[in-house]
Amino acid sequence: MKQFFLTVLGVFTGLILFVIVIPMVLIIAAAASSGEPATPANAVLELDLREGLTDQVATNPFAAFGGSGLSVVGIVDTLAQAEKDTHIKVLLVRLPEAGLTPAAADEIRQSIRRFRAAGKVVIAHSQGFMPVGTVISSYMVGASASELWMQNTASFQATGFAADSVFLGRAFDRYGIDAQFEQRYEYKNAANEFTQSDYTGPHREAMTAWMTSIYDSAIANAASDRKVAAPALKTTIEAGPYSAQQALSLKLIDKIGQVEEAEAEAKRRAGTGADIIEFSDYASSKGERKGSGRDAIAIVGGEGAIMTGTGSSSTFGGGSTIYSDQTAEAIYDAIEDRSVKAIVFRVSSPGGSPEASEQILAAVRAARAAGKPVVVSMGSYAASGGYWISSESDWIVAQPSTLTGSIGVFGGKFVVSEALGRFGVDLRGLSVGGDYSDAFSPSSAFTEGQRAAFSASMDRTYEEFVQRVATGRKIPLARVREIARGRVWTGAQGKALGLVDQLGGLTEAIGKARELANIPADQSVRYKRFPTPQSPWEALSDAFGVQSEAAQALVTLGGVMADPQTRAVMSRVQTERLRGGGASVLADQPLP
């Protein structure tokens, strides 16, 4: 019976491999190996922002199957190349109806402005601005275009910035769930949703402050690009909503038309015989910016929650995560590369494990000790652990609307024994050893001693965090304690407080890295990415535990099996592979 189930499992694994995985890899490999498609002499590059964005280009070749594949860093890279490409004459931007992440919108706007500064046209088209999230940031991107179009039936409802928070305190009380949390300090409000039924005073104060900062920044940028006074634009926007015709008459937009009309206008502006190229196709044909020259600047990426580990098990899905082993290794690789003269560390993270954060920060320290300046480029957010790993860099660059700071810590547990008991489920715990051994058991509340010990650990972590900020930012310890307390700031607020050195994006961070590395402005420089992107074969190797060479051979075998002229010899090939044993985990499947 055991052998029967093993055989069934083997057949099932084989079907998954040869029916799903191999065709997918063959497509990726074919796309990667194909020659660069010819760009028309007159081309319109179309950037569709409606499918969502990550911050950074994924190193995993399968990541595009989980989303649009567009990233902020990828857009910056691609537009930097397009602005120098004589074939690309016009950029057409499709705007989302809801909000864009504010810092992402800031960086895209900056790239659009550089594209226009190269003497090229940008047309943005909207099918409406709905009152959802930071829709004002979507309007800001549209306002940076040469022309902003809107569909005739669309509504202009970008009248402000609203956010909602869900509080579970009363529900937990009602259903017998005891949320036991410690937080340092009153502004570290992540735990409030479990313990409160409304905003506390500090929670409301901090949220209102950073929301206002983001809103005012977006209005100011849009006003600058539309060449109107910011107070006047703010008054007009807040008096809405408007129909497309009203928005046009108020000069909030430039033209009314269907997207097909905007495309036709873009092609007309591009010139005779113009064609539209999808952004992803153009980006794939160009690849990442590599630059040239003897000296290199390393760009190390880190996006998502910060965790200990390597991340090798996340090949085929899951969200972005900064794994401490992987990220620290990438920094050490950049240190060991003699051509690398400085490191730009792109951080977009809401935080995570203090231990994982410290491991990464140690690598940052090692880079500086090796004489390689580290410049942090903050993405959508670099808060809590995201700020921990940034704190001791040489220079910090953030967007005005980057969420940063949150210098604090929280932790705790849910006691659910009473809640389960109401359904006839009895949760009981057993432990051996010291009193703290069952401190985080969900079956019982903290004892007095456990609570005291846990509280002391929170104090230690907070003080370690504050000390790192004081050391890295060269701010007196007492002052750090004043501006910390778990409070989230925007990049604009952080610059005024000394938590951020410069407002800008990846381009500005690279410029500062060149300066700190004493690379002359007129000297070419190469860009080297760490960690290096995985090939499809390496991704399969991580997923199935075999060597990448074996995975590549197996994928090649899958292509041969699809050829009717060679299927007759597959049985022999299968036998020989089994004998070789190099990829037996994937090869011991019967032929269909």
MIDREN-446373 format. One record per residue: x, y, z of N, C-alpha, C in turn. Coordinates in steps of 0.1 Angstrom, whole numbers, plus 5000, padded with zeros to 4 digits. Each point is the difference from the previous one (the first is absolute). Layout:
residues N
XYZXYZXYZ
...
//
This chain:
residues 592
500849885000499250125000500950135000
501149995008500850125000500650034986
500449894993500650024987499050054990
498749965002498950054992499950155001
500050055013499850145002501250084995
501249945001501250064995500050014985
499449904993499950004986499050114995
498950005007499050104997500550145002
500850025011500650135002501050044989
500849904996500950024989499450044987
498949934997499350034988499450145000
499450045012499450135001501150114999
501149985007501150094999500550024985
500149884993500450014986499050074992
498849995002499050074992500150155003
500150045012500250145003501250064993
501149925001501350044994499950024985
499549904993500150004986498850074993
498950015007498850064994500050155003
500550045012499950145004501450075001
500949945008501350075002500850014988
500249894993500950004988499550094989
498750004996499650094990500250155004
499850035013500250135005501550044999
500949915003501450045000500450014985
499549914992500450014985499650144995
498850055003499650134995500950115005
500349995013500950105006501449994994
500549884998501449984994500050054986
498949974992500050044986499950164999
499250065010500050144999501350075004
500749935010501350065004501149984989
499949904992501049974990499750064987
498850064998499750064987500750134998
500250034988500750134997499250125003
500650115001499350125003499150044989
498750025002499150044989500350144995
499850024987500350134995499050105004
500450125005499150115004499750084987
498750034998499750084988500850135000
500250064989500750134999499350115008
498749995000499250095008499149925009
500250015013499349915009499450075011
498849955005499350055012500249895010
500550035012500249915011498850015009
499349895002498750015008500349945014
499850085010500249955014498650005007
499649875004498749985006500249985015
499550105008500250005014498849945008
499149944992498749955007500149875006
501149924997500149865005500849995013
500450115006500849995012501549994998
500750055011501550014999500649935012
501249944998500949975011501050125000
500850005010501050105000501249974992
500449875000501349964994499849894990
500949994990500049894991500349875007
499249904998500149875007501349934995
500749935009501149924995499549864996
498849975003499449874997499450004986
500449914991499550014987498549964999
499449955010498649965000499150105007
500650115005499250105007499050074992
500250014987499050074991498749935000
500049875003498749924999499150045012
500550075010499250045011499550145000
500350084989499550134999500350064987
500050144999500250064987501450004996
501049975009501450004996500650145000
499250115001500650135001500550045013
501150075001500550045013500450154998
500150075011500450145000501550014994
500849925006501450004996500249974985
499249904995500049964986499550124991
499050075005499550124992501150104999
500750035011501050105001501149964990
500449875000501149954992499650014985
498849964997499549994986499950144994
499450095008499850144995501350074998
501049975008501350064999500749964987
499749874995500549964987499150054989
498750015002499150054990500350154996
500350085010500350144998501250024991
500949904999501150014991499849934987
498949934999499749924988499450094990
500650024988499550094990498749954994
499849865001498849954994498750025009
500250025013498950025009499750155000
498850044994499750144999498950055010
499149915004498950035009499849895011
499750055012499649915011498550015002
499349895000498550005003499849935013
499450075010499949955013498549975003
499649885003498749975004499950015015
499250095005499950025015499049915007
500249965012499049925007498950105005
498849945002498950085005500150025015
500749915007500250015015501450065002
500450005013501350065003501249924997
501150064997501349944999500750025014
500949915003500850025012500750134999
499950095010500650134998501450014996
500949935007501450004997500349954986
499349894996500149954986499650114990
498950075003499550114991501150114999
500650035012501150104999501149964991
500449885001501249964992499649994985
498849954997499649994986499850144994
499550105008499950144996501450054996
501049985009501350044997500649954987
499749874998500549944987499350064988
498750035001499350064989500550144998
500350075010500650144998501449994993
500849905003501349994994499749964985
499049914997499749964986499650134992
499250085006499550124994501250104998
500950015009501150094999501049964989
499849874995500849964989499450044987
498950085001499350054988499049914994
499449915008499049904996498750035006
499049944993498650035004499449895009
499250045010499349905008498650035000
499249904997498550025000499549905011
499250055009499449925011498549994997
499449885002498649984998499449945012
498950065005499249955011498649964997
499549895005498649964999499350045013
500550105007499450055012500950005012
499850095009500750005013499049985011
500049885005499049965010500550045014
499150025010500550045014500449875007
501149944996500549885006501450025003
500449995013501450005004500650144996
501349994996500850124997499850034985
498750024996499850034986500650134996
500350095010500650124997501449984994
500749895004501349964994499949964986
498949934996499749964986499850134992
499350105005499850124993501350074999
500950005010501350064999500849954989
500049874998500749944989499550054986
498650004999499450054988500350154997
500150075011500350154998501450024995
500949905002501450024995500249984985
498949954994500149984985499950134992
500349994987499950114991498550034998
499249895000498550024998499449895009
498950045007499249915008498649994994
499749884996498749974994499149935010
498750014998499149925008498849964991
499549885003498949954992498750095003
499250014989498850095001499149975011
499849875003499049965011500649995013
501350025002500749995012499750125010
500349975013499850105010501350045006
500250125003501250055008499650015014
500449905008499649995014501250005010
501150054995501250015008499950135009
499249995010499750125008500850005014
500849905002500850005013500649865002
500249975012500749875004499449955012
499449884999499349945012500649865003
500049965012500549875004499149945011
499849885000499249935011500849905008
499849995012500649905009499049915006
500349875001499049915006500549975015
499250025009500349985014499249885005
500749905007499449885004499849995015
500350105007500050005015498649955005
498950064996498749975005499649854996
500449974988499649864995500849905008
501350025003500849915008499449995014
499650115006499450005013498749915000
499250024990498749934999500249854998
501049964992500249864998501149935008
500550075010500949945009501449984996
500550094991501449994995500750115008
501149965007500850105008501350034992
500050124994501250054993501050065010
501149935003501050055009501250044993
500250144999501150054992500750115008
501350014997500950115005500450084988
500150135001500450084989500950125006
501050034992500950115004500050104989
499450125000499150045012498750044994
499450115004498650034998499750014985
501050034991499850024986500149874993
500549895006500249874994498649945000
499250034990498649985000499549874993
501049924996499649884992499149905009
500250005013499349925009498650065003
499850124997498750075004498849934994
500149954988498949944994499549885007
500949945008499649885008499550045014
500350125005499850035014499050125002
499850074989499250135001498749994992
499150095002498850014992499950134992
501150085002500050134993501550055000
500350104992501350065000500450055014
501149975005500550075012500550144995
500250095010500550134996501350004992
501049935005501250004992499949934986
499149904999499849934988499350104990
499050075004499450094992500950124995
500850045010500950114997501049964989
500649895002501149954990499449984987
498849934999499449974987499650134993
499450095007499650124994501250084995
501150005007501250074996500649954987
500249865000500649954987499050004988
498749985003499150024989500050144994
500050105009500150144995501250024993
501149955004501350024993500049944986
499449884999499949944987499150084991
498950045005499050074992500550144995
500650075010500550134996501249994990
500849905001501149974991499549984986
498949914999499549974987499350124993
499350085008499450124995501150104995
501150015008501050104996500749954987
500249874998500749954988499150014988
498749975002499050014989499950154996
499950095010499950144997501350054992
501149965004501350034993499949964986
499649874997500049954987498950064991
498950045006498950064993500250154999
501050055007500450154999498850085006
499549965012499050085007500550015014
499450095008500350025014499449885008
500849955009499649885008498750035008
499950115007498750035007498850004991
500250064988498850014990499649864996
501049914996499749874996499449925011
500450025012499549935012498550045002
499750124999498650055001499149944989
500550004988499249954989499849855002
501049925003499949865002499049975011
500150065011499249975012498550044998
499750094990498650044997499349894991
500749904996499449904991499149915008
499549894994500549944987499450074988
500649964988499650074987499849894989
499350044990499949924988501250034992
500249924990501250024991500050144994
498850054995499950134994500350115010
499549985012500350105011501550015003
500649885001501449995003500850074989
499649994987500650064989499950155001
498850055003499850145001500750075011
500349925011500850055011501549984999
500449944988501449984996500749905009
499249915006500649895007500549894991
499549994988500449914989500250094987
500549934990500350084987499049964989
499649874999499249964989499049895005
498949984993499149905002500049904988
500149875003500049914988500149865005
499749904992500249865002501449975000
500449895006501449965000500549984985
499149954992500449984986500450134993
499350115004500350134994501350055005
500349975013501350045006501149924993
499849874997501049934994500250054986
499050044993500150054986500850135000
499750085010500750135002501549985003
500349905009501449965003500749964988
499449924991500749954988500250124990
499050095000500150114991501250095004
500250025014501150085005501349934998
500049864999501249934999500650014986
499150014990500550014986499449894991
500450014987499549914990500349865003
499049914998500149865002500349965015
499650085009500249975014499249885005
500649935010499349895005500150005016
499149935006500050005015500849875005
500950025009500749895006499649995015
499649885005499749985014501350025008
499850065012501150035008500849875004
499349905003500749875005500949954988
499550004988500749954989501350094997
499850135001501250084998501049985012
499549995012500949985011500849874999
499349894995500649874999501150014989
499750074989501050014989501250085005
499950105008501150085005500749945012
499349945009500649955012500350115010
500649975011500350105010501250084995
500050135005501250084997501349945005
500949994991501349945004501150115001
499950104992501050115000501349944994
501150085002501349964995501150065008
501249954998501150065007500749905009
501150055006500749915009499449995014
499550115005499549995013498549975000
499549945011498649955001499450055013
498750024999499250035012499049885001
500049945012499249885003498650065004
499049934995498650035004499549885006
499850005013499549895008498550025003
499249914997498650015002499449935013
499150065006499349945011498650055001
499049914998498650055000499149905008
499250055009499149925008500349995015
499349915007500349985014501349945002
500750035011501349965003500049875008
500549894996500049875007501449944999
500349915010501249925000499849894989
501049954995500049894990500550044987
499849914990500650014987498950034989
498849965002498950024991500149904988
500749895001500249914989498749924997
499150005010498849924998498850084993
500350134996498950084995500150024985
500449904993500350014986498750034992
498949935002498950014991498850095006
500350085009498950095005500350075013
499050065005500150075013500450154997
499950085011500350144998501550025002
500450134998501450035001500450005015
501249955002500549995014501550035000
500550085010501550025001500549895010
500749904994500649895009501450055004
500349995012501250055006501249944994
500049864999501249944994500350044986
498950014992500150034986500550144998
499450105007500350144999501450035005
500349945011501450035006501049944990
499849884995500949944990500250094988
498950064995500150094989500950125003
499950055012500850125003501549955001
500249885007501449955001500649974986
499149954991500549984986500450134993
499350115003500350134994501350055007
500249975012501350045007501249934994
499849874997501149924994500350034986
499150064993500250044986500950124999
501249984995501050114999499550124991
499249974991499650114991498950095006
499449955010498950085007500650105009
499750134998500650115008499050065010
498749974998499050055009498749914999
499250005010498849915000498850095002
499049984991498750065002499149895005
499550025012499149905006498650054999
499249934991498650044998499149935010
499450075009499249945011498650044999
499149905000498550035000499449895009
499950045013499649905010499250075012
498949935004499350055012500649965013
501149915000500649955012500049855001
500349955012500049865002500949965012
500749904998500849945011501250095004
500250045013501150075004501349934997
500049865003501249924998500450004985
499049994991500350004986500550144996
499450105005500450144997501450025004
500449955012501450025005501049934991
499649884995501049934992500250084987
499050064994500250084988500850135003
499750065012500750125003501549975002
500349895006501449965001500749994987
499349964990500650004986500250144995
499150095003500250144996501250065007
500149975013501250055007501349944994
500049874996501249944994500350074987
499050044992500350074988500750145002
499550075010500650135003501449985006
500249895008501449975005500949974989
499549944989500849964989500350124990
499550125004500250124992499050014988
498949945001499050014989498850075006
499850124996498850085005498749934997
499150015009498649944999499050125000
499250004989499050104999498649934999
499150035009498749935000499150084992
499349934991498950064992498749945005
499250085007498749955006498950004990
499349894999498949994991498750045006
498949924999498750045006500050025015
500849925007500250015014501349945004
500550065011501249945006499850035015
499149935006499650035014500449885009
500150035013500349905010501349934996
499949874997501249924996500650064987
499150054992500550074987500950125003
499750075011500950115004501249955008
499849895007501149945008501249964990
499749944989501049964990500650114992
499350125001500550124993500850095009
499849995013500450105009501550045000
500949904997501450035001500650014986
499350024990500550034987500750144999
500750024990500750134999499050114996
498949974993499150104995498649934997
498950075003498749954998499250094991
499549954989499250074990498649945001
499050085001498649965001499150094992
498949954995499050084994499350085010
499450124996499350085010498949925007
499449904993498949935006500349855004
501349975000500549885006499649995015
499449895004499749985015501249945007
500650085009501249955006500050035015
501149975007500050025015499449885006
498950025008499449905008501049935009
500950085006501049955008499449955013
499749875001499349955011499949854998
499349935009499849865000498749965007
499449894995498849955007500049854999
499349945008499949855000499049955010
499649884999499049955010499449874995
498849975005499349884996498550015002
499349904994498549995002499849885009
499250035011499549895008498649964996
499949884995498749964993499349895007
500449965012499449895007498650025003
499650125005498650045003499250004988
500550054989499250014987499749864995
501049915001499849864995499149935010
500150035013499149935009498550034998
499750114994498650034997499449914990
500949934992499649914990500249855004
500349995013500249865005501449954998
500950084996501449964997500950055012
500649905006500950035012501450004996
500750125001501450014997500850005013
500949905002500849995012501549994996
500850055008501549994997500849935010
501149944996500949945009501450064997
500950015010501350054997501049945011
501249994996501149965009501050105000
500850025010501150105000499650125008
500650114996499750135007498750064998
499750105008498750065000499750064986
501050054993499850074987499749904989
500249875002499949904989498650014993
498950035007498750004994499550144999
500950105000499650145000499150044989
500249944988499250034988499049894997
499649935009498949904998498750084999
499249964990498750074999498949955009
500449905009499049955009499950075013
501050095003499950075013500750144999
499650095009500550135000501550005005
500750114997501350015006499950005015
500949935007500150025014500750135003
500050045013500650135003501550004997
500749885002501449994997500350004985
499149934993500249994985499850144994
499050075005499750144994501250095003
500549995012501250085003501249974992
500249874997501249964992499850044986
498749994994499850044987500150154998
499550075010500150154999501450045000
500849935008501550045000500649974987
499649904993500649974987499650114990
498750055001499650114991500850125003
500350035013500850125003501449984994
500649885001501449984995500050034984
499049944993500050024986499850144996
499150075007499850144997501350085002
500749985011501250075003501149974990
500049884995501049964990499750084987
498750004997499650074988500450155001
499650065011500350155002501550024999
500849915006501450025000500650004985
499549914992500449994986499750124992
498850055003499650134993500950115004
500350015013500850115005501449994995
500549884999501449984995500050034985
499149944992500050024986499750144995
499050065006499650134996500750125007
500849965010500850105007499050105007
499049955006499050085008500249965014
499950105009500149975015498949905004
500449915009499149895004498750055005
500050115008498850055006499150064989
500650054989499250054989499349894992
500849894998499449884993498849955008
500149995013498949965008498850094999
500250134998498950094998499249974987
500849984989499449994987499749854996
500349915009499849864997498649965005
500049935011498749965007499049934991
500649934989499249924991499350094989
500350124999499250094991500449994986
499149994991500250004985500150144995
501050034992500250124994500049984984
499750114993500349994985501450044998
500549984988501450044996500250155002
499050084996500150145002500150045015
499249945008500150025015501449955005
500449884995501249945005501250094997
500050064988501150094996500150115010
498950065004500150115009500549965014
499849875003500449955013501449945000
500649994989501349944999500049854998
498949944998499949854997500349974986
499950104991500249994986500950114995
500949974991501050104995499550084988
499349934991499750064987498749954995
499250084993498849954994500349974986
499449884995500249964987499949854999
500449944989499849864998501349934996
499949894993501249924997501150084992
499550084991501050084992500850095009
499350075009500850095009500949925010
499649885004500849925008501349954993
499849974987501249964992500950124998
499550124998500850124999500850025013
499449985011500750025013501149895002
499749884996500949895001501350034992
499850054988501150044991500950115008
499350105005500750115007500849945012
499449925008500749945012501149914996
499949944989501149914995501050084992
499950134998500950084993500249964986
498849964993500049974986499650134993
500950054991499750134993498749994993
499350114999498750014994500149974985
501150024993500149984986500649864997
500149925010500549864998498949905000
500049914991498949904999500249905011
498849955004500049905011499149894997
500449885005499149884998499149985012
498949934998499149975010499949845002
500249965012500049855002499049985011
499049904997498949975009500449885009
499650025012500249895010498749995008
499449885003500549874994499850004985
500849924994499849994985498749924997
499350044989498849934996500349854998
499049925004500149854997499649974986
500749904995499549954987498949905003
499249974990498949905002500649875006
501249964996500549875004500450015015
500550125004500350015015498850015008
498950064995498750005007499549865002
500149924989499549865002500949925009
501350045000500949935010499650035014
499650125003499650045014498749935003
499149994990498749945003500049855002
500949934993499949865000501349935006
500950085004501249955007500949924991
500250054988501049934991501050114995
501149964994500950094994499350074988
500450134998499450084989500349934987
501249944998500349934988499049894997
499749935011499049894999498650054996
499750115006498750064997499950044985
501150064995500050044986500049884991
500749905004499949884991498649945000
499350015012498749945000499050084992
500250135000499150094992500249974985
501349984997500349974986499349864996
500149915010499349874997498550024998
499450095008498650034998499750054986
500950084994499850054987500149894990
500949905002500249894991498849915000
499449985012498849925002498850054992
500050134998498950064993500149984985
501149954995500249974986499649864997
499049984991499549864997501149924994
501050064993501049924993501049945009
500150055012501049955010499449925012
498749995001499449945011500449855001
500349944989500349865000501249975008
501050095001501249985007500050055015
498950055004499950065013500249905011
499549884998500149905011501449975003
500949994989501449985002500750115007
499650124996500550125007499750005015
498749975003499649995014500849915008
500349884994500849905007501450055003
500650064990501350055001500150115011
499050095000500050105011499949945013
499249905002499849935013501449955004
500749944991501349945003501050115004
499950114993500950115003499850055014
498750005004499650045014500150155003
500550084990500250145004498750085002
499049964993498750065001498949905003
500349905008499049905002498850045007
500150115008498850055007498950044990
500450054988499150054991499749904988
500949904999500049924988499349875001
499749955012499649865001498550004998
499550044989498650004997499849914987
498949925000499749934988499650094988
500349954988499550074989498550004998
499350104996498650004998499749914988
//
